Amino acid sequence: MTDDAQKIATIDPNHTVALFMPETETLRQVASAGAKSLVNFRDDGEKGGMAPEEERQQAERLGLNYLHHPVTADSLDAALVDDFRRSLDDLPQPVFLHCASGRRAGAMTLMALATVKGWDGETALQEGKARGIDLTEEKIGQFVKSYADEKANA
């Protein structure tokens, strides 16, 4: 994938996170590489990049299933993550996920996988860090840790 390849974090064979805001050419490359679904965590009002509806149209033209699941600092809670997990389960894999920088997409993906793989919070953060998504010093990382810990102890 062009020069953005170094900004891609492969969490596992079915979940790849962009650490940037993809444009049409990136979506073409993602579809050509075999992705079946695209998830956008950007909020409707965020500046830059394609608007979610424009991105949906591009994705569908390329044969990708599309999920717009907006996440903001104010909206992030366990119910939002649980809802995303259910939606992710319904999407054909592999899935390409993004926001503007990869932090929200990475956090949401790590939390979803933590529940499937039985990771506690520290393991989820270390798995992300090992793949280029270092949330250990981020506020969202604290949320990832507490969410994964709660699910691991449930």
RAZI-V854869 format. One record per residue. N is the residue number from 1. RES is the residue in one small letter. PHI is phi in degrees with one decimal (NA if undefined). OMEGA is omega in degrees with one decimal (* if undefined). D_CENTER is the distance of its C-alpha to the mean C-alpha in Angstrom with 1 decimal. Layout:
# RAZI-V854869
N/RES/PHI/OMEGA/D_CENTER, N/RES/PHI/OMEGA/D_CENTER
This chain:
# RAZI-V854869
1/m/NA/176.8/17.9, 2/t/16.2/-176.9/20.1, 3/d/-81.4/175.7/20.0, 4/d/-86.1/-176.7/16.2, 5/a/-57.6/-179.8/16.1, 6/q/-72.5/-179.9/16.4, 7/k/-105.7/179.9/13.3, 8/i/-114.6/177.5/11.1, 9/a/-112.6/177.4/9.9, 10/t/-90.0/-178.7/10.6, 11/i/-76.8/172.8/9.8, 12/d/-156.6/-174.8/12.1, 13/p/-59.1/-177.1/13.7, 14/n/-107.0/-175.6/11.4, 15/h/-139.9/-179.7/7.8, 16/t/-121.8/-176.9/7.5, 17/v/-112.4/173.7/5.4, 18/a/-82.7/177.4/7.7, 19/l/-97.3/-179.3/9.5, 20/f/-156.8/178.2/11.2, 21/m/-91.7/-175.5/11.6, 22/p/-70.6/174.9/12.4, 23/e/-112.6/-174.5/15.8, 24/t/-54.4/-178.2/17.7, 25/e/-62.5/177.2/18.8, 26/t/-63.0/179.1/15.4, 27/l/-61.9/176.9/14.6, 28/r/-60.7/-179.1/18.0, 29/q/-64.8/179.3/17.3, 30/v/-62.1/178.7/14.1, 31/a/-63.4/179.3/16.2, 32/s/-64.1/-179.3/19.2, 33/a/-79.3/174.2/17.4, 34/g/110.1/177.0/16.9, 35/a/-62.0/179.1/13.4, 36/k/-107.6/-175.9/14.2, 37/s/-141.2/178.8/11.3, 38/l/-127.8/177.5/9.1, 39/v/-120.4/179.7/6.6, 40/n/-115.9/179.6/7.3, 41/f/-99.2/-179.6/7.0, 42/r/-71.3/176.7/10.2, 43/d/-77.1/-178.6/13.4, 44/d/-52.7/-173.4/16.2, 45/g/-89.0/-178.2/18.4, 46/e/-67.8/-179.7/16.4, 47/k/-79.3/176.0/18.6, 48/g/82.4/177.9/18.0, 49/g/68.8/178.8/16.2, 50/m/-75.3/171.1/16.6, 51/a/-66.8/-178.1/17.0, 52/p/-52.7/-179.1/14.8, 53/e/-67.6/176.7/17.9, 54/e/-64.3/179.1/18.7, 55/e/-64.7/177.0/15.3, 56/r/-57.0/-178.8/15.7, 57/q/-62.3/178.2/19.2, 58/q/-61.0/-178.5/18.2, 59/a/-60.9/-177.8/15.7, 60/e/-65.3/175.8/18.4, 61/r/-61.3/-178.9/21.0, 62/l/-89.2/178.3/19.3, 63/g/84.5/179.3/19.1, 64/l/-93.7/167.9/15.3, 65/n/-71.6/-173.6/14.4, 66/y/-131.4/174.2/12.5, 67/l/-130.7/172.0/10.7, 68/h/-103.0/-176.6/10.8, 69/h/-129.1/-173.9/9.6, 70/p/-60.4/176.9/10.8, 71/v/-132.4/172.8/10.3, 72/t/-125.9/178.2/13.1, 73/a/-57.8/-178.7/14.9, 74/d/-76.4/-175.5/17.6, 75/s/-92.8/-174.4/15.7, 76/l/-68.9/173.8/13.6, 77/d/-151.7/-175.7/15.5, 78/a/-60.2/-179.4/15.6, 79/a/-63.8/178.5/16.4, 80/l/-64.5/178.4/13.3, 81/v/-66.8/179.1/11.2, 82/d/-59.2/178.3/13.8, 83/d/-62.4/177.8/13.6, 84/f/-62.0/-179.7/9.9, 85/r/-58.2/178.1/10.9, 86/r/-63.9/178.9/13.9, 87/s/-64.9/-179.7/12.2, 88/l/-62.2/179.1/9.9, 89/d/-59.4/-177.5/13.3, 90/d/-87.5/-177.2/14.9, 91/l/-85.4/171.7/12.9, 92/p/-62.6/-179.4/14.5, 93/q/-108.6/4.3/13.0, 94/p/-74.2/-175.6/12.0, 95/v/-118.1/174.6/8.6, 96/f/-108.3/-173.3/7.2, 97/l/-120.6/179.4/3.8, 98/h/-154.1/166.4/5.0, 99/c/-136.1/176.9/7.1, 100/a/-94.4/-174.2/10.4, 101/s/-125.4/-177.3/10.3, 102/g/99.7/-178.0/7.0, 103/r/-67.7/179.6/8.2, 104/r/-66.1/179.3/6.6, 105/a/-61.0/178.5/2.9, 106/g/-64.8/-179.4/4.9, 107/a/-61.9/-178.3/7.0, 108/m/-64.1/179.3/5.6, 109/t/-66.8/179.5/4.9, 110/l/-62.0/179.4/8.2, 111/m/-66.5/179.0/9.8, 112/a/-63.1/-178.5/9.5, 113/l/-70.8/178.8/10.8, 114/a/-57.9/-178.4/13.3, 115/t/-69.9/-179.9/14.9, 116/v/-77.0/-173.8/15.3, 117/k/-93.4/178.8/16.5, 118/g/76.2/-179.9/18.5, 119/w/-74.9/167.3/17.2, 120/d/-82.3/-174.7/18.6, 121/g/-61.5/-178.8/17.1, 122/e/-64.9/178.4/18.6, 123/t/-63.5/178.9/17.5, 124/a/-58.8/179.8/13.8, 125/l/-64.3/-179.6/14.2, 126/q/-69.7/175.6/16.4, 127/e/-61.5/177.1/14.1, 128/g/-64.2/-178.6/11.5, 129/k/-59.6/-179.5/14.4, 130/a/-63.6/-178.0/15.9, 131/r/-109.1/175.2/13.1, 132/g/97.6/177.6/13.1, 133/i/-116.6/-176.4/10.8, 134/d/-92.9/179.3/13.8, 135/l/-105.8/-172.1/13.3, 136/t/-61.5/-179.2/16.8, 137/e/-105.3/-176.4/18.6, 138/e/-98.9/175.9/16.1, 139/k/-58.4/179.5/16.8, 140/i/-63.4/176.2/13.2, 141/g/-65.0/176.4/13.9, 142/q/-62.9/178.4/16.9, 143/f/-67.0/177.8/15.1, 144/v/-56.3/-178.2/12.9, 145/k/-61.1/-177.3/16.2, 146/s/-67.4/178.6/18.2, 147/y/-62.9/-178.5/15.8, 148/a/-63.4/178.1/15.7, 149/d/-60.8/-179.8/19.5, 150/e/-62.5/-179.1/20.3, 151/k/-70.2/-179.9/18.8, 152/a/-67.9/-178.1/20.4, 153/n/-96.3/-176.8/23.7, 154/a/-75.3/*/23.7
